[in-house]
Amino acid sequence: MKRVLAILVEDRPGVLTRVSGLFSRRGYNIQNIAVGRTIEPGISRMTVTLEADRLTVEQIVKQLNKLVNVLKVNDLTDEPSVGRELMLVKVKAEPERRSDIQQMVTTFRAKIIDVSPNSMIVEVTGDESKLQAFILMMQEFGIKEIACTGNVSLLRGSRTTRTVEESWKVGK
């Protein structure tokens, strides 16, 4: 089963290497990982997607919590959360096919962000199934290149993955 972990870490050199190294040493494959800053200076958030059962993820969470630079780990898989991926798709766009591409872009609520004489770059966001459906539809035109961010997720409602100290500092 696909699992999504939200990991708060200290924003220091080598932390990503230590976290990803833990996965590789144990033989767990990371499907995708997205890392970015949080509202708290010095703290980054990693969103890790992997294929694993619940018991395996419990072991991973325990092992992650032992790492010095890891502040908090949440398994978002069974929690009410919102997740999205960003994908850029460069598609062949001969002048006579551009209106068809624009219609497909509108259908998927995507955006054309670059146009050149023979191609377009389209930005599309959504869950994995939406992105796969978009790719399937764009294959008709000829995909030249794809870049994808991987999943980023947040808990729904007022619950957060912030630590107690962060909640106090922010005044929440």
Z-matrix of the N, CA and C atoms (Angstrom, degrees):
N
C 1 1.455
C 2 1.525 1 109.39
N 3 1.320 2 115.34 1 141.69
C 4 1.462 3 120.42 2 178.10
C 5 1.525 4 108.94 3 -72.89
N 6 1.338 5 116.59 4 129.74
C 7 1.459 6 123.00 5 -179.17
C 8 1.524 7 109.05 6 -121.92
N 9 1.341 8 117.08 7 145.70
C 10 1.453 9 122.73 8 179.28
C 11 1.525 10 108.41 9 -122.12
N 12 1.329 11 116.24 10 123.11
C 13 1.459 12 122.34 11 178.16
C 14 1.524 13 109.57 12 -111.76
N 15 1.334 14 116.28 13 135.72
C 16 1.463 15 122.58 14 171.28
C 17 1.520 16 106.03 15 -105.68
N 18 1.326 17 116.42 16 122.50
C 19 1.462 18 121.76 17 -175.17
C 20 1.522 19 108.67 18 -124.41
N 21 1.341 20 116.28 19 119.46
C 22 1.457 21 120.80 20 173.83
C 23 1.519 22 107.82 21 -92.31
N 24 1.332 23 115.72 22 129.43
C 25 1.464 24 121.25 23 -177.03
C 26 1.516 25 110.16 24 -134.70
N 27 1.332 26 114.97 25 160.12
C 28 1.463 27 119.74 26 171.82
C 29 1.521 28 107.76 27 -67.93
N 30 1.309 29 116.05 28 139.79
C 31 1.466 30 121.58 29 179.72
C 32 1.528 31 108.31 30 -84.66
N 33 1.322 32 115.82 31 83.73
C 34 1.467 33 122.37 32 -177.25
C 35 1.533 34 109.31 33 -137.10
N 36 1.318 35 116.37 34 153.84
C 37 1.467 36 119.35 35 176.57
C 38 1.529 37 110.76 36 -59.71
N 39 1.316 38 116.16 37 137.84
C 40 1.457 39 121.66 38 174.80
C 41 1.515 40 115.62 39 91.58
N 42 1.341 41 118.27 40 -10.08
C 43 1.464 42 120.15 41 -177.80
C 44 1.530 43 110.65 42 -66.30
N 45 1.317 44 117.61 43 -44.40
C 46 1.467 45 120.93 44 178.24
C 47 1.527 46 110.24 45 -58.90
N 48 1.311 47 117.32 46 -41.16
C 49 1.465 48 121.71 47 178.70
C 50 1.520 49 110.88 48 -62.64
N 51 1.335 50 117.39 49 -43.05
C 52 1.461 51 120.44 50 179.95
C 53 1.525 52 111.54 51 -65.19
N 54 1.330 53 116.78 52 -43.42
C 55 1.468 54 120.57 53 -179.29
C 56 1.524 55 110.16 54 -66.40
N 57 1.323 56 117.46 55 -49.86
C 58 1.473 57 119.22 56 -179.45
C 59 1.525 58 110.94 57 -66.35
N 60 1.338 59 117.12 58 -32.97
C 61 1.466 60 120.93 59 176.71
C 62 1.511 61 112.14 60 -62.91
N 63 1.334 62 117.10 61 -36.80
C 64 1.463 63 120.67 62 177.45
C 65 1.529 64 109.77 63 -59.86
N 66 1.322 65 116.44 64 -43.96
C 67 1.468 66 120.45 65 179.11
C 68 1.529 67 110.54 66 -63.22
N 69 1.321 68 117.67 67 -47.63
C 70 1.462 69 120.26 68 -175.54
C 71 1.530 70 111.84 69 -68.99
N 72 1.331 71 118.15 70 -38.56
C 73 1.469 72 120.30 71 178.78
C 74 1.527 73 111.93 72 -61.84
N 75 1.328 74 116.17 73 -31.69
C 76 1.462 75 120.78 74 -178.51
C 77 1.529 76 111.97 75 -91.23
N 78 1.330 77 116.53 76 -2.53
C 79 1.463 78 120.65 77 177.94
C 80 1.521 79 113.97 78 81.65
N 81 1.336 80 118.21 79 21.16
C 82 1.460 81 122.25 80 177.75
C 83 1.515 82 108.75 81 -95.86
N 84 1.313 83 116.20 82 135.32
C 85 1.456 84 120.76 83 -178.92
C 86 1.523 85 110.15 84 -97.85
N 87 1.310 86 117.18 85 125.99
C 88 1.458 87 122.43 86 174.85
C 89 1.522 88 107.25 87 -83.27
N 90 1.339 89 117.49 88 120.61
C 91 1.460 90 120.53 89 177.53
C 92 1.517 91 110.86 90 -73.85
N 93 1.330 92 116.53 91 -44.53
C 94 1.456 93 119.88 92 171.18
C 95 1.515 94 109.38 93 -156.59
N 96 1.322 95 114.42 94 158.35
C 97 1.456 96 121.54 95 -178.83
C 98 1.527 97 107.88 96 -143.16
N 99 1.316 98 115.29 97 133.96
C 100 1.464 99 121.34 98 176.37
C 101 1.519 100 107.14 99 -127.07
N 102 1.321 101 116.22 100 133.02
C 103 1.465 102 121.49 101 -177.51
C 104 1.522 103 108.56 102 -129.13
N 105 1.325 104 115.37 103 136.83
C 106 1.462 105 119.59 104 177.01
C 107 1.508 106 111.05 105 -160.91
N 108 1.299 107 115.15 106 168.74
C 109 1.464 108 120.04 107 -178.09
C 110 1.528 109 110.04 108 -73.44
N 111 1.326 110 115.09 109 163.33
C 112 1.457 111 122.68 110 175.85
C 113 1.520 112 108.27 111 -113.94
N 114 1.330 113 116.81 112 -175.74
C 115 1.472 114 119.41 113 177.54
C 116 1.514 115 111.44 114 -73.13
N 117 1.322 116 116.81 115 -15.36
C 118 1.462 117 121.83 116 -179.33
C 119 1.533 118 109.42 117 -94.84
N 120 1.336 119 118.93 118 118.02
C 121 1.468 120 120.31 119 178.23
C 122 1.530 121 110.73 120 -57.37
N 123 1.326 122 116.12 121 138.35
C 124 1.459 123 121.07 122 177.46
C 125 1.513 124 114.55 123 87.51
N 126 1.339 125 117.12 124 0.80
C 127 1.468 126 120.69 125 179.57
C 128 1.522 127 108.89 126 -125.54
N 129 1.333 128 115.84 127 131.80
C 130 1.460 129 122.02 128 176.02
C 131 1.520 130 109.44 129 -113.92
N 132 1.313 131 114.78 130 160.15
C 133 1.462 132 121.26 131 179.14
C 134 1.518 133 108.26 132 -119.81
N 135 1.310 134 115.48 133 128.70
C 136 1.461 135 121.91 134 174.59
C 137 1.524 136 107.94 135 -108.37
N 138 1.313 137 116.08 136 133.11
C 139 1.459 138 120.96 137 170.40
C 140 1.522 139 105.73 138 -112.30
N 141 1.333 140 115.63 139 116.93
C 142 1.463 141 121.85 140 -175.83
C 143 1.526 142 108.63 141 -115.37
N 144 1.313 143 116.90 142 129.04
C 145 1.459 144 122.45 143 175.17
C 146 1.514 145 108.30 144 -111.64
N 147 1.332 146 116.10 145 131.24
C 148 1.453 147 120.67 146 179.05
C 149 1.513 148 110.09 147 -146.25
N 150 1.294 149 116.46 148 162.02
C 151 1.458 150 123.52 149 177.20
C 152 1.521 151 107.09 150 -99.26
N 153 1.340 152 117.21 151 111.85
C 154 1.463 153 120.79 152 -178.04
C 155 1.523 154 109.42 153 -164.42
N 156 1.333 155 115.84 154 158.81
C 157 1.461 156 119.65 155 175.16
C 158 1.529 157 109.78 156 -85.16
N 159 1.327 158 116.14 157 172.77
C 160 1.464 159 121.67 158 -175.60
C 161 1.524 160 112.27 159 -61.17
N 162 1.335 161 118.10 160 -42.23
C 163 1.467 162 120.77 161 -179.09
C 164 1.526 163 111.50 162 -64.73
N 165 1.308 164 116.70 163 -40.45
C 166 1.461 165 120.46 164 178.37
C 167 1.524 166 110.11 165 -62.83
N 168 1.338 167 116.53 166 -43.09
C 169 1.458 168 120.16 167 -179.53
C 170 1.531 169 110.49 168 -65.77
N 171 1.317 170 117.53 169 -37.18
C 172 1.472 171 119.75 170 176.16
C 173 1.523 172 110.33 171 -59.42
N 174 1.331 173 117.35 172 -41.70
C 175 1.472 174 121.42 173 177.52
C 176 1.530 175 110.97 174 -64.46
N 177 1.320 176 115.83 175 -43.62
C 178 1.465 177 120.31 176 179.12
C 179 1.523 178 110.29 177 -60.59
N 180 1.330 179 116.92 178 -44.48
C 181 1.466 180 121.01 179 -179.46
C 182 1.532 181 110.32 180 -61.36
N 183 1.320 182 117.23 181 -43.45
C 184 1.468 183 121.03 182 178.17
C 185 1.530 184 110.68 183 -60.86
N 186 1.334 185 116.32 184 -43.29
C 187 1.458 186 120.38 185 -179.08
C 188 1.530 187 111.08 186 -69.12
N 189 1.321 188 117.43 187 -38.78
C 190 1.470 189 120.41 188 177.31
C 191 1.522 190 111.14 189 -63.19
N 192 1.328 191 116.46 190 -40.52
C 193 1.468 192 120.23 191 -179.35
C 194 1.529 193 112.67 192 -64.63
N 195 1.328 194 117.71 193 -18.08
C 196 1.459 195 121.24 194 177.65
C 197 1.527 196 112.51 195 -81.16
N 198 1.331 197 117.33 196 -17.28
C 199 1.462 198 120.74 197 179.62
C 200 1.530 199 109.64 198 -71.63
N 201 1.315 200 115.99 199 134.89
C 202 1.467 201 122.07 200 -174.66
C 203 1.523 202 112.62 201 -57.90
N 204 1.309 203 118.87 202 -43.19
C 205 1.458 204 122.11 203 -173.65
C 206 1.525 205 114.12 204 -84.69
N 207 1.339 206 117.39 205 -1.84
C 208 1.461 207 121.06 206 179.30
C 209 1.527 208 108.46 207 -88.48
N 210 1.334 209 116.42 208 125.03
C 211 1.461 210 121.61 209 -177.55
C 212 1.527 211 112.86 210 -95.96
N 213 1.344 212 116.52 211 -38.23
C 214 1.458 213 120.11 212 -178.09
C 215 1.520 214 109.31 213 -160.11
N 216 1.341 215 116.19 214 144.29
C 217 1.462 216 121.76 215 177.82
C 218 1.528 217 107.95 216 -130.23
N 219 1.323 218 116.68 217 129.91
C 220 1.466 219 122.21 218 175.31
C 221 1.525 220 109.09 219 -125.46
N 222 1.326 221 116.22 220 135.19
C 223 1.459 222 121.42 221 170.68
C 224 1.523 223 106.43 222 -90.90
N 225 1.319 224 117.39 223 110.07
C 226 1.467 225 122.12 224 -176.04
C 227 1.523 226 113.08 225 -87.48
N 228 1.318 227 117.21 226 -3.84
C 229 1.461 228 121.22 227 -171.47
C 230 1.524 229 113.26 228 -55.84
N 231 1.310 230 117.21 229 -48.08
C 232 1.468 231 120.84 230 -176.24
C 233 1.524 232 112.44 231 -99.01
N 234 1.313 233 117.23 232 9.12
C 235 1.462 234 122.61 233 179.97
C 236 1.527 235 109.36 234 -98.99
N 237 1.333 236 116.90 235 151.30
C 238 1.469 237 117.92 236 173.67
C 239 1.527 238 109.07 237 -67.71
N 240 1.305 239 115.98 238 112.26
C 241 1.457 240 120.45 239 -176.55
C 242 1.524 241 110.18 240 -143.88
N 243 1.328 242 114.42 241 166.14
C 244 1.458 243 121.52 242 177.18
C 245 1.518 244 107.15 243 -119.17
N 246 1.315 245 116.84 244 127.80
C 247 1.456 246 121.61 245 179.14
C 248 1.517 247 111.02 246 -128.57
N 249 1.308 248 115.92 247 142.51
C 250 1.461 249 121.58 248 178.99
C 251 1.518 250 110.30 249 -143.47
N 252 1.327 251 114.94 250 154.51
C 253 1.454 252 122.52 251 172.37
C 254 1.524 253 107.51 252 -124.40
N 255 1.313 254 115.38 253 152.32
C 256 1.462 255 121.61 254 175.02
C 257 1.517 256 107.28 255 -113.45
N 258 1.324 257 115.70 256 134.28
C 259 1.458 258 120.13 257 179.20
C 260 1.523 259 108.99 258 -134.37
N 261 1.329 260 115.31 259 136.32
C 262 1.455 261 121.99 260 171.21
C 263 1.518 262 107.45 261 -107.31
N 264 1.318 263 116.26 262 130.47
C 265 1.464 264 121.39 263 -178.55
C 266 1.520 265 108.64 264 -125.15
N 267 1.338 266 116.13 265 120.88
C 268 1.468 267 120.14 266 173.66
C 269 1.526 268 106.45 267 -94.64
N 270 1.319 269 115.02 268 120.56
C 271 1.460 270 120.88 269 -175.38
C 272 1.527 271 109.65 270 -122.06
N 273 1.330 272 115.64 271 144.58
C 274 1.474 273 119.87 272 174.74
C 275 1.526 274 107.67 273 -62.15
N 276 1.322 275 116.00 274 135.37
C 277 1.469 276 119.75 275 -176.16
C 278 1.518 277 110.38 276 -141.73
N 279 1.309 278 115.59 277 78.50
C 280 1.456 279 120.06 278 174.07
C 281 1.530 280 107.29 279 -66.37
N 282 1.316 281 118.20 280 146.12
C 283 1.475 282 121.02 281 -175.11
C 284 1.532 283 114.52 282 -49.96
N 285 1.307 284 117.74 283 -37.68
C 286 1.474 285 120.45 284 -177.79
C 287 1.537 286 112.83 285 -74.33
N 288 1.345 287 118.59 286 -13.47
C 289 1.477 288 122.21 287 -179.58
C 290 1.530 289 112.92 288 -104.31
N 291 1.318 290 117.66 289 -4.79
C 292 1.474 291 120.63 290 -173.79
C 293 1.520 292 113.38 291 -62.86
N 294 1.317 293 117.97 292 -38.44
C 295 1.474 294 118.84 293 179.88
C 296 1.530 295 110.56 294 -65.28
N 297 1.329 296 117.53 295 -35.76
C 298 1.476 297 120.50 296 176.78
C 299 1.527 298 110.63 297 -64.77
N 300 1.328 299 116.06 298 -41.32
C 301 1.468 300 120.28 299 178.72
C 302 1.522 301 109.62 300 -65.36
N 303 1.334 302 117.43 301 -44.65
C 304 1.460 303 120.99 302 179.66
C 305 1.529 304 111.34 303 -60.62
N 306 1.311 305 116.98 304 -38.12
C 307 1.469 306 120.42 305 178.08
C 308 1.531 307 110.52 306 -63.95
N 309 1.330 308 117.20 307 -42.33
C 310 1.465 309 121.49 308 178.65
C 311 1.532 310 110.32 309 -66.10
N 312 1.319 311 116.55 310 -40.74
C 313 1.463 312 121.30 311 178.36
C 314 1.532 313 109.69 312 -60.31
N 315 1.322 314 117.47 313 -44.12
C 316 1.460 315 121.62 314 178.52
C 317 1.530 316 111.11 315 -63.46
N 318 1.303 317 117.50 316 -42.06
C 319 1.459 318 122.04 317 179.94
C 320 1.528 319 111.02 318 -58.69
N 321 1.327 320 117.11 319 -38.67
C 322 1.466 321 121.63 320 -178.34
C 323 1.532 322 112.58 321 -91.06
N 324 1.328 323 117.51 322 6.72
C 325 1.473 324 122.31 323 -176.98
C 326 1.525 325 111.12 324 52.30
N 327 1.303 326 114.90 325 42.51
C 328 1.466 327 122.16 326 178.04
C 329 1.526 328 107.97 327 -99.39
N 330 1.347 329 116.34 328 -177.48
C 331 1.461 330 121.23 329 -179.83
C 332 1.515 331 109.83 330 -135.52
N 333 1.305 332 116.06 331 138.69
C 334 1.458 333 120.93 332 170.46
C 335 1.525 334 105.74 333 -85.40
N 336 1.335 335 116.16 334 120.70
C 337 1.470 336 118.90 335 -175.65
C 338 1.523 337 113.12 336 -111.60
N 339 1.344 338 117.44 337 -8.18
C 340 1.457 339 120.28 338 176.88
C 341 1.522 340 108.65 339 -156.65
N 342 1.320 341 114.83 340 139.59
C 343 1.464 342 120.96 341 177.70
C 344 1.514 343 107.96 342 -131.20
N 345 1.330 344 115.85 343 131.62
C 346 1.461 345 121.64 344 173.81
C 347 1.527 346 107.13 345 -127.62
N 348 1.317 347 118.95 346 175.08
C 349 1.466 348 119.80 347 -175.60
C 350 1.539 349 114.88 348 -54.91
N 351 1.359 350 117.31 349 -33.65
C 352 1.463 351 118.46 350 -175.67
C 353 1.524 352 114.40 351 -125.50
N 354 1.332 353 117.42 352 9.65
C 355 1.463 354 118.69 353 179.98
C 356 1.522 355 111.20 354 -154.58
N 357 1.340 356 114.37 355 165.82
C 358 1.460 357 122.64 356 174.42
C 359 1.513 358 107.43 357 -135.17
N 360 1.338 359 115.77 358 149.51
C 361 1.456 360 119.89 359 170.63
C 362 1.524 361 106.92 360 -110.54
N 363 1.322 362 114.70 361 128.03
C 364 1.460 363 121.71 362 -177.57
C 365 1.518 364 108.77 363 -114.60
N 366 1.335 365 115.73 364 135.55
C 367 1.465 366 122.60 365 175.17
C 368 1.527 367 107.90 366 -103.65
N 369 1.331 368 115.66 367 125.80
C 370 1.466 369 120.10 368 179.18
C 371 1.525 370 108.58 369 -134.44
N 372 1.326 371 115.64 370 137.15
C 373 1.466 372 120.63 371 177.00
C 374 1.521 373 108.85 372 -123.80
N 375 1.334 374 114.03 373 152.44
C 376 1.459 375 119.57 374 178.29
C 377 1.509 376 110.49 375 157.69
N 378 1.317 377 115.24 376 -169.16
C 379 1.459 378 118.84 377 176.96
C 380 1.529 379 109.23 378 -81.67
N 381 1.304 380 115.19 379 173.37
C 382 1.472 381 120.62 380 -173.97
C 383 1.527 382 112.50 381 -58.51
N 384 1.325 383 117.82 382 -38.82
C 385 1.463 384 119.70 383 -177.84
C 386 1.526 385 111.58 384 -67.18
N 387 1.334 386 117.30 385 -36.71
C 388 1.470 387 120.25 386 177.25
C 389 1.525 388 110.27 387 -65.26
N 390 1.335 389 116.72 388 -43.55
C 391 1.461 390 119.97 389 -179.41
C 392 1.527 391 111.06 390 -64.49
N 393 1.324 392 116.81 391 -39.98
C 394 1.469 393 119.96 392 178.69
C 395 1.527 394 110.77 393 -65.58
N 396 1.332 395 116.59 394 -39.40
C 397 1.466 396 119.84 395 177.50
C 398 1.530 397 110.94 396 -64.11
N 399 1.321 398 116.74 397 -39.02
C 400 1.466 399 120.69 398 178.44
C 401 1.530 400 110.37 399 -64.10
N 402 1.322 401 116.31 400 -44.74
C 403 1.473 402 120.25 401 177.52
C 404 1.524 403 110.35 402 -58.20
N 405 1.306 404 116.59 403 -45.25
C 406 1.466 405 121.44 404 -179.96
C 407 1.532 406 110.63 405 -57.88
N 408 1.323 407 116.94 406 -42.65
C 409 1.462 408 120.22 407 -179.38
C 410 1.539 409 112.02 408 -71.79
N 411 1.311 410 117.32 409 -34.08
C 412 1.470 411 121.10 410 -178.55
C 413 1.529 412 112.36 411 -76.09
N 414 1.321 413 117.90 412 -19.45
C 415 1.468 414 120.24 413 179.65
C 416 1.526 415 111.77 414 -59.37
N 417 1.302 416 116.49 415 -29.59
C 418 1.462 417 121.42 416 177.66
C 419 1.526 418 111.37 417 -59.31
N 420 1.320 419 117.31 418 -32.39
C 421 1.466 420 121.96 419 -177.59
C 422 1.524 421 111.76 420 -90.51
N 423 1.326 422 116.88 421 -23.25
C 424 1.453 423 121.82 422 -178.60
C 425 1.520 424 111.91 423 102.35
N 426 1.307 425 115.60 424 103.84
C 427 1.460 426 120.53 425 179.47
C 428 1.518 427 108.73 426 -85.25
N 429 1.338 428 116.09 427 128.81
C 430 1.459 429 121.47 428 178.75
C 431 1.522 430 111.77 429 -93.21
N 432 1.355 431 116.08 430 -36.93
C 433 1.459 432 119.88 431 -174.86
C 434 1.525 433 109.62 432 -163.49
N 435 1.353 434 115.54 433 150.23
C 436 1.458 435 121.89 434 177.42
C 437 1.523 436 109.13 435 -135.54
N 438 1.338 437 116.04 436 140.11
C 439 1.468 438 122.28 437 170.27
C 440 1.528 439 106.75 438 -132.61
N 441 1.337 440 116.63 439 133.29
C 442 1.456 441 121.44 440 -175.93
C 443 1.525 442 110.65 441 -133.89
N 444 1.330 443 116.99 442 140.53
C 445 1.460 444 121.57 443 -176.94
C 446 1.514 445 114.00 444 -78.83
N 447 1.285 446 118.51 445 -29.05
C 448 1.454 447 120.82 446 -167.61
C 449 1.518 448 108.76 447 91.04
N 450 1.303 449 116.22 448 170.27
C 451 1.458 450 123.22 449 -174.12
C 452 1.526 451 112.54 450 -73.84
N 453 1.328 452 116.19 451 137.80
C 454 1.457 453 122.77 452 165.83
C 455 1.524 454 106.09 453 -125.24
N 456 1.332 455 116.81 454 137.34
C 457 1.461 456 121.00 455 -173.95
C 458 1.514 457 111.51 456 -138.47
N 459 1.324 458 115.33 457 150.52
C 460 1.459 459 123.28 458 173.14
C 461 1.518 460 108.94 459 -135.16
N 462 1.324 461 116.15 460 147.63
C 463 1.458 462 121.13 461 174.01
C 464 1.515 463 109.38 462 -65.82
N 465 1.338 464 117.05 463 144.87
C 466 1.463 465 121.45 464 176.11
C 467 1.528 466 109.89 465 -75.72
N 468 1.309 467 115.91 466 159.61
C 469 1.458 468 121.69 467 173.37
C 470 1.514 469 112.79 468 73.72
N 471 1.329 470 115.63 469 -154.61
C 472 1.463 471 120.53 470 -174.70
C 473 1.519 472 113.34 471 -84.55
N 474 1.345 473 118.57 472 -10.82
C 475 1.464 474 120.74 473 178.72
C 476 1.518 475 109.93 474 -69.94
N 477 1.340 476 116.19 475 143.14
C 478 1.455 477 121.08 476 179.21
C 479 1.514 478 109.39 477 -133.29
N 480 1.316 479 115.70 478 170.06
C 481 1.461 480 120.65 479 173.79
C 482 1.515 481 110.37 480 -96.93
N 483 1.344 482 116.74 481 9.98
C 484 1.458 483 119.66 482 179.10
C 485 1.518 484 110.51 483 -66.95
N 486 1.307 485 115.06 484 153.10
C 487 1.462 486 120.88 485 175.06
C 488 1.521 487 108.59 486 -78.03
N 489 1.312 488 117.74 487 164.18
C 490 1.460 489 122.32 488 179.30
C 491 1.524 490 110.19 489 -57.09
N 492 1.327 491 117.00 490 -43.21
C 493 1.455 492 121.19 491 -179.58
C 494 1.522 493 111.19 492 -61.63
N 495 1.326 494 117.76 493 -40.38
C 496 1.463 495 120.24 494 179.81
C 497 1.505 496 110.15 495 -65.86
N 498 1.337 497 118.74 496 -42.02
C 499 1.463 498 121.62 497 179.43
C 500 1.517 499 110.55 498 -59.15
N 501 1.317 500 117.55 499 -40.80
C 502 1.455 501 121.34 500 179.27
C 503 1.521 502 110.66 501 -65.55
N 504 1.341 503 117.23 502 -43.69
C 505 1.467 504 120.99 503 -177.89
C 506 1.520 505 111.72 504 -64.49
N 507 1.332 506 116.65 505 -36.64
C 508 1.446 507 120.63 506 -177.86
C 509 1.527 508 110.87 507 -81.57
N 510 1.332 509 117.14 508 -16.71
C 511 1.458 510 121.21 509 178.93
C 512 1.513 511 113.23 510 86.95
N 513 1.302 512 118.25 511 23.83
C 514 1.470 513 122.48 512 -179.44
C 515 1.498 514 111.06 513 -101.46
